[in-house]
Amino acid sequence: MKNCLFSLLILFIALTNVVAQSIITIDTIPPKGVVLDKNWKWHAGDNPEWANPEFDDSGWADVNPTQDVNTIPQLTQKNIGWFRTTIELSPVVAQKLTTLLISQSVASEIYINGLLARKVGTVSAKPEAIRAVNIFRTNVIGLPYSVSYPFVQISIRVAYERSPFYNRVGFNKNHCFKATVTETAYANDVNKYLRHQTYYGWFQVGVFFILTFLHLSFYLLYRTQRANLYFSFTTLFLGVAFLCIPLTLDYFEHLSEYFLAEFAQTVAFPIAYLFLIRAIYEIYHQPTGILFWLIVVFGLLVVVSLFTPYSLGSIWAEFGTELLMTAEVIRVTALALRRHLPGARLIMIGMAISLVMFLLFYVDLLLKNYGFEPIVERGLGGIITYQIAVLCVPLSISLYLAISFSKTSRDLIEKLRENTALSKKTLAQEQEKQQLLAAQNETLERQVKERTAQLEQSLNELRATQDQLIQKEKMASLGELTAGIAHEIQNPLNFVNNFSEVSIEMLEELNEIRLAAKDKEQDAELEAELLGDIEQNLQKINHHGKRASSIVKGMLEHSRTSTGEMELTDINALADEYLRLSYHGLRAKDKSFNADFKTNLDPKLPTVKVVPQDIGRVLLNLINNAFYAVARTARPYVEVTTKANKNNIEIRVKDNGTGMSEATKAKIFQPFFTTKPTGEGTGLGLSLAYDIITKGHGGTIDVITAEGEGTTFVITLPI
């Protein structure tokens, strides 16, 4: 009992709140539905509480949301606001399946009884994020069913999208928000009608584009018939104009896209009809007169009218240009009929059928507008009559041009036959010429073979010379490496000799102690100390001996001819080894040379599969060049850096030398190009390095340089 009383109290409060608000009473639903254009409340601004069905909106302004969006108070200034109303459904209506058909030129969020039912577009407090929807996009929202509580409260949050295009042209006179209460079956019929419009729109576009391709091909095959060119432009622009219909209904979702399509369609119609009249002039050899230029001026006025405060541009384009085009085509065709010109009767028949279909279409449209027939019952017939009316004239002209082209083709075939007869007479002369040419070709082939043999001999000599130069480059590299190794191996050998002499002296001292032993405990301690020192010396001798052995092994590997077999290699060790060998090699050749060098090696660098001898030659060549470049600088410095990337490793050889110009940089990898004085370089070092890295290992080698700022060579090798 208490629950029933509480429910009745809640219902009483809700009914009291609804009575205080604006109410739209719907007793019956006519075939086309009930347009909700009265008893709406409006308030600019934004507040989530305004979606609450119990919110008191009695202080809000009365408004008709179906009026022009620019006349809604403060919407265009504040960009966002709310509409509110309440629908009271009679018991008969409440028991039916009812829906809301939504058409709008703003973005909206629709709340039914306080619950978000649909988002249409993008509503945002940020003006730049607002996206209004295409006005032809119809959204269907089901209304809740309740006989006990027949009130449906509707709150709509709307946002106005600013666009520099359609805010300045006459297209922007559209209703803000239009909601129509209909039966669900009617909403389905509306969607079916729009789908048929889309299908027929694509059909028109396909026909016009096929005609464009066909008549443009006619013109390209026979350029003297310029009527085909003008008519192909006509069908092209008609295709563009009618392409806007399915795009607007199916693909263009936002309002800005819709206005852009409307603008393109309005401009395309006058251009298409102007080319159509020009094609008619060409067909009947009619000179371009003052009437044509008057139509041109009218077309320009249509375009200019788009930028006026009145949205009459599309009406003028659709009705005015069609009317003027029809009148001019009828006039020119009538003159052609008087002169009994070919094709005039066919085009006139097409014009007559088009006029009859247009008349039926506009009569049908008037009947619908005055409510004599529901739009969904006879809409399909109106679409078909409009299709026939639009296509009759272009198809009749296309048929005439095709017949004319066929006649021209037959004439050309006759001329071709005559040319064939003449060709037979000259065939004998051509055969004689062919025999002469065959003899000349044999002579030329013999000369070419002789020249080719000479060129092959020259090429073999060039290859032999190139192999000698490459070998010279390798020997020069080996000489520098040998000098560096000799200097480098001297250090461990010195250590071996020194520690060996010290160890011998310690052994002699140990023998003397044993011979002259007096205090056994003290002698044992000294003996242990000497043995420990001798052991350390022998360890150092072993270490430096292995060091010398590794240097000799590296020298042998470098001097050995590369087998081309790849093996996992520690690039860090290779870079460190060749940096020191290069420096000591240069020091061995020139005692006055001195430079700072440093390695910055990535400890996480993985081992990679490379040919160690080849990569060693590349590193030695780059490091030698770096030391050569810094020889004359105040503070010479060379640095070798390694780095592990995701798919490759990177090796950088950097110096602070003189750098290179752009002209030199473009040539450094070319064979035989060198910046060194004559006799100091072969010009093959960087060329070989480039081939080893790019062709042999699938990597890259680049150079970063500027005059006076040093040079950095960057090598990347795939992991």
C-alpha positions in Angstrom: 0.0 0.0 0.0 2.8 2.4 0.9 4.6 1.6 -2.5 1.4 2.4 -4.4 1.0 5.7 -2.6 4.6 6.6 -3.2 4.3 5.7 -7.0 1.1 7.9 -7.2 2.9 10.7 -5.5 5.8 10.5 -8.0 3.4 10.4 -10.9 1.5 13.4 -9.5 4.7 15.4 -9.2 5.8 14.4 -12.8 2.3 15.4 -14.2 2.4 18.7 -12.3 5.9 19.4 -13.8 4.7 18.5 -17.3 1.6 20.7 -17.1 4.0 23.6 -16.2 6.0 23.0 -19.3 5.0 23.5 -23.0 3.0 20.5 -24.4 2.4 19.4 -27.9 -0.8 17.3 -28.0 -1.0 14.6 -30.7 -4.5 13.0 -31.1 -3.9 11.5 -34.6 -1.0 11.0 -37.0 -1.8 12.0 -40.6 -0.1 10.1 -43.5 2.9 12.5 -43.6 3.2 12.8 -39.9 3.0 15.7 -37.5 5.7 18.4 -37.7 6.7 19.6 -34.3 7.0 23.3 -34.9 5.1 24.8 -31.9 5.3 24.9 -28.1 9.1 24.6 -28.0 11.3 26.4 -25.4 14.8 27.7 -26.2 17.7 28.8 -24.2 21.3 29.6 -25.4 24.2 28.1 -23.4 25.0 24.7 -22.1 24.0 22.9 -18.9 23.6 19.0 -18.5 20.7 19.6 -16.0 18.6 20.9 -18.9 18.2 17.3 -20.1 16.3 16.5 -16.9 12.6 15.9 -17.7 11.6 17.7 -14.4 13.6 20.8 -15.1 11.4 23.9 -15.1 11.9 25.7 -18.5 8.9 28.1 -18.1 11.3 31.0 -18.1 12.8 30.1 -21.5 11.9 31.8 -24.7 9.3 30.4 -27.1 10.7 29.3 -30.4 10.0 27.5 -33.7 13.0 25.2 -34.3 12.1 24.6 -37.9 12.9 28.2 -38.9 16.1 29.4 -40.4 19.1 28.5 -38.3 20.4 32.1 -38.4 17.2 33.4 -36.8 17.4 31.3 -33.6 18.2 33.8 -30.8 21.9 33.8 -29.9 22.6 30.4 -31.5 25.1 31.8 -34.0 26.8 33.9 -31.3 27.1 31.3 -28.5 27.3 28.3 -30.9 25.4 26.0 -28.5 21.9 25.9 -26.8 18.9 23.7 -25.8 15.4 23.1 -27.2 12.8 21.5 -24.9 9.2 20.4 -25.4 6.8 17.7 -24.2 4.6 15.5 -26.4 1.2 14.2 -25.1 0.1 11.2 -27.1 -3.5 10.2 -27.2 -4.3 6.5 -26.2 -4.9 5.7 -29.8 -1.5 7.2 -30.9 0.3 5.8 -27.9 -0.6 2.2 -28.9 1.0 2.6 -32.3 4.6 2.3 -33.3 5.6 5.9 -33.6 9.0 7.4 -34.5 10.7 10.8 -34.8 12.0 11.7 -38.2 14.9 14.1 -37.6 16.2 16.5 -40.2 18.6 19.3 -39.2 21.4 21.7 -40.2 23.1 21.7 -36.8 24.8 19.1 -34.6 22.5 17.7 -31.9 22.2 15.3 -28.9 18.6 14.2 -28.5 17.3 13.2 -25.0 14.0 11.3 -24.6 12.7 11.4 -21.0 16.2 12.4 -19.8 18.0 9.6 -21.6 20.3 10.1 -24.5 18.6 8.6 -27.5 20.8 9.7 -30.4 23.8 11.8 -31.3 23.6 13.4 -34.7 26.9 15.1 -35.7 29.4 16.3 -33.1 28.3 18.6 -30.3 31.2 20.3 -28.4 31.8 23.3 -26.3 34.7 24.1 -28.6 33.5 25.8 -31.8 36.2 24.2 -33.9 35.2 20.7 -32.9 31.5 21.1 -33.9 30.4 19.0 -36.9 26.9 19.7 -38.2 25.2 16.9 -40.3 24.0 16.9 -43.9 20.4 18.2 -44.0 19.3 15.3 -46.2 20.5 12.8 -43.6 17.2 11.6 -42.0 17.5 10.0 -38.6 14.8 7.8 -37.1 14.2 7.6 -33.3 11.6 5.3 -31.8 9.3 7.0 -29.2 8.6 5.1 -25.9 5.2 3.4 -25.5 3.1 4.1 -22.4 -0.6 4.4 -22.0 -0.5 5.1 -18.3 2.0 8.0 -18.8 1.4 9.4 -22.3 3.9 12.3 -22.0 7.2 12.2 -23.9 9.7 14.9 -22.8 12.2 15.8 -25.5 15.4 17.8 -24.8 17.7 18.7 -27.6 21.3 20.0 -27.2 22.2 21.7 -30.5 25.5 23.3 -31.7 26.0 25.6 -34.7 29.0 24.9 -36.9 30.7 28.0 -38.4 32.1 27.6 -41.9 33.6 30.3 -44.0 32.1 28.7 -47.1 28.4 28.2 -46.5 28.0 31.1 -44.0 28.7 33.5 -46.9 26.5 32.0 -49.7 22.8 31.8 -50.2 22.6 28.1 -49.4 22.6 28.7 -45.7 18.9 29.4 -45.4 17.9 26.0 -44.0 15.7 24.9 -41.0 17.6 24.5 -37.8 15.9 21.4 -36.4 12.9 19.7 -37.8 11.2 16.8 -35.9 8.2 14.9 -37.4 6.2 12.4 -35.5 5.2 9.6 -37.9 4.3 5.9 -37.9 7.2 3.5 -38.2 5.9 2.2 -41.6 5.9 5.7 -43.1 9.5 6.2 -41.9 10.5 3.0 -43.6 8.8 4.2 -46.8 10.7 7.5 -46.6 14.0 5.6 -46.3 13.0 3.4 -49.2 12.2 6.5 -51.3 15.6 8.0 -50.5 17.3 4.7 -51.5 15.5 4.8 -54.9 16.7 8.3 -55.4 20.2 7.2 -54.7 20.0 4.2 -57.2 18.5 6.4 -60.0 21.1 9.1 -59.2 23.9 6.5 -59.8 22.2 5.4 -62.9 22.1 8.9 -64.3 25.8 9.4 -63.4 26.7 6.2 -65.1 24.9 7.1 -68.3 26.4 10.6 -68.5 30.0 9.4 -67.9 29.6 6.6 -70.5 28.4 9.2 -73.0 31.4 11.4 -72.0 33.8 8.6 -72.7 32.1 7.6 -75.9 31.9 11.0 -77.5 35.4 12.1 -76.4 36.6 8.9 -78.1 34.7 9.9 -81.3 36.3 13.3 -81.2 39.8 11.9 -80.7 39.3 9.6 -83.6 37.9 12.3 -85.9 38.8 15.7 -84.7 37.0 17.7 -87.3 33.6 16.9 -85.7 33.9 19.3 -82.8 30.3 18.7 -81.8 31.5 15.4 -80.1 33.9 17.4 -78.0 31.3 20.0 -76.8 28.8 17.2 -76.2 31.3 15.2 -74.1 31.8 18.3 -72.0 28.0 18.6 -71.6 27.6 15.0 -70.4 30.7 15.4 -68.1 29.3 18.4 -66.3 25.8 16.8 -66.1 27.4 13.7 -64.6 29.2 15.9 -62.0 25.9 17.7 -61.2 23.9 14.5 -60.8 26.8 12.8 -58.9 26.1 15.3 -56.1 22.7 13.6 -55.5 23.9 10.1 -54.4 27.0 11.6 -52.7 24.7 13.9 -50.6 22.3 11.1 -49.7 24.8 8.3 -49.1 28.4 9.5 -48.5 28.5 13.2 -47.4 27.7 13.2 -43.7 28.6 16.7 -42.7 26.7 19.9 -43.5 29.8 21.5 -45.0 30.2 18.7 -47.5 26.5 19.0 -48.4 26.9 22.7 -49.2 30.0 22.1 -51.2 28.0 19.5 -53.3 25.2 22.0 -53.7 27.6 24.6 -54.9 29.2 22.2 -57.4 25.8 21.1 -58.7 24.6 24.7 -59.1 27.7 25.7 -61.0 27.8 22.5 -63.1 24.3 22.9 -64.5 24.8 26.2 -66.4 28.2 25.0 -67.7 26.6 21.8 -69.0 23.8 23.6 -70.8 26.1 26.1 -72.4 28.2 23.3 -73.9 25.0 21.6 -75.0 23.9 24.7 -76.9 27.4 25.0 -78.4 27.2 21.3 -79.6 23.8 22.0 -81.2 25.4 25.0 -83.0 28.1 22.8 -84.3 25.7 20.1 -85.5 23.6 22.6 -87.6 26.6 24.8 -88.5 24.8 27.7 -86.6 27.0 30.7 -85.8 27.3 31.8 -82.2 24.9 34.8 -81.8 23.7 37.2 -79.2 21.3 34.7 -77.7 24.1 32.4 -76.7 26.0 35.2 -75.0 22.8 36.2 -73.1 22.6 32.6 -71.8 26.3 32.9 -70.8 25.5 36.1 -68.8 22.5 34.4 -67.2 24.8 31.5 -66.1 27.2 34.0 -64.6 24.3 35.6 -62.7 23.4 32.2 -61.3 26.9 31.8 -59.9 26.9 35.4 -58.5 23.5 34.9 -56.9 25.0 32.2 -54.7 26.9 34.9 -52.8 23.8 37.0 -52.1 21.5 36.8 -49.0 18.9 34.9 -51.0 19.1 31.2 -51.7 17.8 31.3 -55.2 20.9 30.1 -57.0 19.9 26.4 -57.2 16.3 27.3 -58.3 17.7 29.6 -61.1 20.1 26.9 -62.2 17.5 24.1 -62.3 14.6 26.0 -63.8 16.1 29.0 -65.5 18.9 27.3 -67.4 16.7 24.4 -68.4 14.1 26.8 -69.7 16.6 28.9 -71.7 18.3 25.8 -73.0 15.1 24.3 -74.1 14.0 27.5 -75.9 17.3 27.9 -77.7 17.5 24.3 -78.7 13.9 24.4 -80.0 14.7 27.5 -82.0 17.8 26.2 -83.6 16.2 22.8 -84.3 13.1 24.4 -85.8 15.4 26.3 -88.2 17.1 23.1 -89.1 13.8 21.4 -89.8 12.9 24.1 -92.2 16.2 23.6 -94.1 15.6 19.8 -93.9 19.0 19.2 -92.2 19.8 15.6 -91.1 19.1 14.8 -87.4 16.8 17.7 -86.8 13.7 15.4 -86.6 15.4 13.0 -84.2 16.5 15.8 -81.8 13.1 17.4 -81.9 11.4 14.1 -81.0 13.7 13.9 -78.0 12.9 17.5 -77.0 9.1 16.7 -77.2 9.4 13.7 -75.0 11.6 15.6 -72.5 9.0 18.5 -72.3 6.1 16.1 -71.7 8.1 14.2 -69.0 9.0 17.5 -67.3 5.4 18.6 -67.4 4.3 15.4 -65.8 7.0 15.7 -63.2 6.1 19.3 -62.2 2.4 18.5 -62.1 3.1 15.5 -59.8 5.3 17.8 -57.7 2.6 20.4 -57.3 0.0 17.7 -56.3 2.4 16.4 -53.6 3.1 19.9 -52.3 -0.6 20.6 -52.0 -1.3 17.3 -50.2 -3.3 15.5 -53.0 -1.0 12.5 -52.9 1.4 11.2 -50.2 5.0 11.6 -51.2 5.9 8.0 -50.7 3.1 6.6 -52.8 3.8 8.5 -56.0 7.4 9.5 -55.4 8.8 6.7 -57.4 6.8 7.7 -60.5 8.0 11.3 -60.1 11.6 10.0 -60.1 11.1 8.0 -63.2 9.5 10.8 -65.2 12.4 13.1 -64.1 14.9 10.5 -65.3 13.3 10.3 -68.7 13.0 14.0 -69.0 16.6 14.6 -68.2 18.0 11.8 -70.4 15.9 12.2 -73.5 17.6 15.2 -75.1 21.2 14.0 -74.4 20.4 10.5 -75.7 18.8 11.9 -78.8 21.8 14.1 -79.5 24.1 11.2 -78.7 22.2 9.0 -81.1 22.5 11.5 -83.9 26.2 12.1 -83.3 26.8 8.3 -83.3 24.9 8.0 -86.7 26.9 10.9 -88.0 30.2 9.3 -86.8 29.1 6.0 -88.4 28.5 7.7 -91.8 31.9 9.4 -91.5 33.5 6.1 -90.7 32.0 4.6 -93.9 33.4 7.4 -95.9 36.8 6.9 -94.4 36.6 3.1 -95.2 35.9 4.0 -98.9 38.9 6.3 -98.9 41.0 3.5 -97.2 40.1 1.2 -100.0 41.3 3.7 -102.5 44.5 4.1 -100.6 45.0 0.3 -100.5 44.8 0.2 -104.3 47.4 2.9 -104.5 49.6 1.0 -102.0 49.7 -2.1 -104.2 51.1 0.0 -107.0 54.0 1.2 -104.8 54.6 -2.2 -103.2 57.1 -3.3 -105.9 59.1 -0.1 -105.4 59.1 -0.7 -101.7 60.4 -4.2 -102.2 63.3 -2.9 -104.3 64.1 -0.4 -101.5 64.0 -3.2 -99.0 66.6 -5.2 -100.9 68.9 -2.2 -101.0 68.3 -1.7 -97.3 69.1 -5.3 -96.6 72.4 -5.0 -98.4 73.3 -1.9 -96.5 72.3 -3.6 -93.2 74.7 -6.4 -93.9 77.5 -3.9 -94.4 76.6 -2.1 -91.2 76.4 -5.3 -89.2 79.9 -6.3 -90.4 81.2 -2.9 -89.4 79.4 -3.1 -86.0 81.0 -6.5 -85.3 84.5 -5.1 -86.1 83.9 -2.2 -83.8 82.5 -4.4 -81.1 85.6 -6.6 -81.2 87.7 -3.5 -80.8 85.6 -2.3 -77.9 85.7 -5.7 -76.1 89.5 -5.6 -76.4 89.6 -2.1 -74.9 87.3 -3.2 -72.2 89.4 -6.2 -71.2 92.5 -3.9 -71.1 90.5 -1.5 -68.9 89.4 -4.2 -66.6 93.0 -5.5 -66.3 94.2 -2.0 -65.4 91.4 -1.6 -62.9 92.3 -4.9 -61.2 95.9 -3.7 -61.0 94.7 -0.4 -59.3 92.5 -2.3 -56.9 95.4 -4.6 -56.0 97.6 -1.5 -55.5 94.9 0.0 -53.2 94.8 -3.3 -51.2 98.6 -3.4 -51.0 98.7 0.2 -49.8 96.1 -0.6 -47.2 98.1 -3.7 -46.2 101.3 -1.6 -45.9 99.6 0.9 -43.6 98.1 -1.9 -41.6 101.5 -3.7 -41.3 103.2 -0.6 -40.1 100.6 -0.1 -37.5 100.8 -3.7 -36.4 104.6 -3.5 -36.1 104.3 -0.5 -33.9 101.5 -2.0 -31.9 103.2 -5.4 -31.4 106.4 -3.7 -30.1 104.7 -2.9 -26.8 103.8 -6.4 -25.8 107.2 -7.7 -27.0 108.9 -5.1 -24.8 106.8 -6.2 -21.9 107.7 -9.9 -22.6 111.4 -9.1 -22.7 111.4 -6.9 -19.6 109.4 -9.3 -17.4 111.6 -12.2 -18.7 114.8 -10.4 -17.6 113.3 -9.6 -14.2 112.1 -13.1 -13.7 115.6 -14.5 -14.5 117.2 -12.1 -12.0 114.6 -13.2 -9.4 115.4 -16.9 -10.0 119.2 -16.2 -9.6 118.4 -14.4 -6.3 116.3 -17.3 -5.2 119.2 -19.8 -5.9 121.6 -17.6 -3.9 119.2 -17.6 -1.0 118.9 -21.3 -1.0 122.7 -21.8 -1.1 123.4 -19.3 1.7 120.3 -20.2 3.8 120.8 -19.6 7.5 117.4 -18.7 8.9 115.0 -21.2 7.4 111.8 -19.4 8.4 113.0 -16.0 7.1 114.3 -17.7 3.9 111.0 -19.5 3.4 109.1 -16.2 3.5 111.5 -14.5 1.1 111.4 -17.5 -1.2 107.5 -17.5 -1.2 107.6 -13.7 -2.0 110.0 -14.2 -4.9 108.0 -17.1 -6.3 104.8 -15.0 -6.2 106.5 -12.2 -8.1 107.9 -14.7 -10.6 104.3 -16.1 -11.1 103.0 -12.6 -11.7 105.7 -11.9 -14.2 105.0 -15.1 -16.0 101.2 -14.2 -16.1 102.1 -10.8 -17.6 104.4 -12.5 -20.1 101.6 -14.9 -21.0 99.1 -12.0 -21.4 101.3 -9.8 -23.6 102.4 -12.9 -25.6 98.7 -13.6 -26.4 98.3 -9.9 -27.2 101.1 -10.1 -29.7 99.7 -13.4 -31.1 96.2 -11.8 -31.6 97.8 -8.8 -33.4 99.7 -11.2 -35.7 96.5 -13.2 -36.3 94.6 -10.1 -37.2 97.4 -9.1 -39.6 97.3 -12.5 -41.3 93.5 -12.3 -41.6 93.6 -8.9 -43.1 96.3 -9.8 -45.6 94.5 -13.1 -46.6 92.2 -12.9 -49.6 88.6 -12.7 -48.5 86.6 -15.9 -48.9 83.4 -14.0 -48.9 82.0 -16.2 -46.1 80.1 -14.3 -43.4 80.5 -15.1 -39.7 79.3 -13.6 -36.4 81.6 -10.8 -35.6 82.1 -8.4 -32.7 82.0 -5.0 -34.4 83.1 -3.2 -31.2 86.4 -5.2 -31.1 86.9 -4.8 -34.8 86.5 -1.0 -34.6 88.7 -0.6 -31.5 91.5 -2.8 -33.1 91.6 -0.9 -36.4 91.4 2.5 -34.8 94.6 1.8 -32.9 96.3 0.0 -35.8 95.6 2.9 -38.1 97.0 5.5 -35.7 100.2 3.6 -35.0 100.6 2.9 -38.7 100.6 6.6 -39.4 102.9 7.2 -36.5 105.3 4.6 -37.9 105.4 6.5 -41.2 105.5 10.0 -39.7 107.0 10.4 -36.2 105.8 14.0 -36.0 102.1 13.0 -36.5 100.0 13.1 -33.4 96.2 13.1 -32.8 93.6 12.4 -30.1 91.4 9.5 -30.8 88.5 8.0 -28.9 86.0 5.1 -29.1 82.4 5.4 -28.0 81.2 1.8 -28.3 77.7 0.6 -27.5 78.0 -2.2 -24.9 74.7 -3.7 -26.0 75.8 -4.0 -29.7 74.9 -7.5 -30.9 77.3 -9.6 -33.0 76.4 -9.5 -36.7 77.1 -11.7 -39.7 79.7 -10.0 -41.9 82.9 -10.8 -43.7 85.4 -9.6 -41.1 88.3 -9.0 -43.6 86.1 -6.8 -45.8 84.6 -4.8 -42.9 88.1 -4.4 -41.5 89.3 -2.9 -44.8 86.4 -0.5 -44.9 87.0 0.7 -41.3 90.8 1.0 -41.9 90.2 3.1 -45.1 87.7 5.4 -43.3 89.9 5.9 -40.2 93.0 6.5 -42.4 91.1 9.1 -44.3 90.0 10.7 -41.0 93.5 10.9 -39.7 94.7 12.3 -43.0 91.9 15.0 -42.9 92.9 16.2 -39.4 96.7 16.2 -40.0 96.7 20.0 -40.5 94.2 21.0 -37.8 95.2 22.7 -34.5 93.7 20.0 -32.3 93.3 16.8 -34.4 90.6 14.5 -33.2 89.0 11.3 -34.5 86.2 9.4 -32.9 84.6 5.9 -33.7 81.1 5.3 -32.4 78.9 2.3 -32.6 75.1 2.1 -31.8 72.5 -0.6 -31.9 69.1 0.3 -33.5 66.0 -1.8 -34.0 66.9 -3.5 -37.3 70.5 -2.5 -37.8 73.7 -1.4 -36.2 75.4 1.9 -36.9 79.1 2.8 -37.1 80.2 6.4 -37.3 83.8 7.6 -38.1 84.0 11.3 -37.2 86.8 13.8 -37.6 87.2 17.6 -37.0 89.1 18.1 -40.3 88.6 20.5 -43.2 85.4 18.9 -44.4 84.2 18.7 -48.0 82.3 20.9 -50.5 79.0 19.7 -52.0 80.7 19.1 -55.3 83.4 16.9 -53.7 80.7 15.1 -51.6 78.8 14.2 -54.7 81.9 12.4 -56.2 83.7 10.7 -53.3 82.2 7.3 -53.9 83.1 7.4 -57.6 86.0 5.1 -58.7 89.4 6.9 -59.2 88.2 10.1 -57.7 90.5 11.4 -54.9 91.2 14.6 -53.1 94.8 13.6 -52.3 97.8 14.9 -54.3 99.0 12.8 -57.2 100.8 9.6 -56.1 99.2 9.6 -52.6 95.9 7.9 -53.4 94.4 5.7 -56.1 90.8 6.9 -55.7 89.5 3.4 -55.1 89.4 3.2 -51.3 85.9 4.8 -50.8 84.6 3.1 -54.0 85.6 -0.3 -52.7 84.2 0.5 -49.3 80.9 1.6 -50.9 80.6 -1.7 -52.8 81.5 -3.8 -49.8 78.9 -2.2 -47.6 76.0 -1.8 -50.1 76.5 -4.8 -52.4 78.3 -7.2 -50.2 76.4 -6.7 -46.9 73.1 -5.0 -47.9 73.9 -1.9 -45.8 74.3 1.8 -46.4 77.2 4.3 -46.2 76.5 8.0 -46.1 78.6 11.1 -45.4 77.7 14.2 -43.3 80.1 17.1 -44.0 80.5 20.8 -44.5 83.5 22.8 -45.4 85.5 23.7 -42.3 83.3 21.7 -40.0 84.7 18.2 -40.3 83.3 15.0 -41.8 81.3 12.0 -40.4 80.9 8.7 -42.3 77.9 6.7 -41.2 77.7 2.9 -41.9 74.6 0.9 -41.3 74.6 -2.9 -41.3 71.4 -5.0 -41.0 71.2 -7.3 -38.0 
